[in-house]
Amino acid sequence: MESVRAEMVAGVLSIAVDVGEVVEAGQTLLLLESMKMEIPVVPEGRGRVARVTVSPGDVVQEGDLLVVLEAAPAP
């Protein structure tokens, strides 16, 4: 399992994935907005989205859990 966490205080602009979707390293999971900049949140590795813990409009703090990924079968 990989826990994807916020690296800064920001607002959640949009969610780009659905639970159950297989994502690749570097694929945008969601967009955060801080100081009028859009920051894509990406996983370090391949996985299946097990849980999304935020919604658009939420404000997150540094270290907050955003997305949980589980192992995905090899392509």
N, C-alpha and C positions, 0 to 999 in steps of 0.2 A: 504494500500500500504506500502511496505517495500522498502526502498532505501538501497542498499548494496553499501558501499563506501570503497575506498582504505584506509588502515590503515598506509600506508607508501609510500614513493617514490619507484616505481618498474616498471619493464617492464612486459607487458602482454605476457605470454608465450603461453597460449592456452585457448580456450573457450570450456567448457564441456557441455553446454546446448544450446537448441534452444528456440526461442520465441514460447510461447504456451505450453511448457513442464511444467508439474507439478513436483516440486522438494520438497524434504523433508528436515527438519532441519538437518544440518550437511553434506548434500550432496555437493560435490564439484561443484561450478558454473564455476570457472575458476582458472587458475594457474598464479600466479605472480612470477617474478624472481627478487631477490634483493641480491646483494653480493654473487652470485653463489648458492643461496638457493632457492628452489621452495616452494612457500607459497600457499596452497590451500585457496580459498575464499569460505566461506560457509554461508548459511542463518541461522538466528536464529530460523525461523519457517517454516512451510509448505506454499507453494504458487505456483502460476503459473507465469512463466517468461513473463512479459509484454514487457520488452525492455532490450537489451544489448547495452550499450553505448560505448564500446571499441572493438578494434580488436587486434589480435595477432600482436606484434611488437610495439604497442602503449606504451608510457611511461606515467604513471599516477603519480599524486601528492597526498599527504596525503589529504583525504577528497573528492577526485574526485568520482563522481557517476560512478559505474560500471554496476549494474544491478538493474532493478526495478521489484519487485514482486507484484502481486495482489492476493487477496484472491482466494483460490482454493476450490472447493466443497469437502466436507468430503469424505474420501475413502469409 
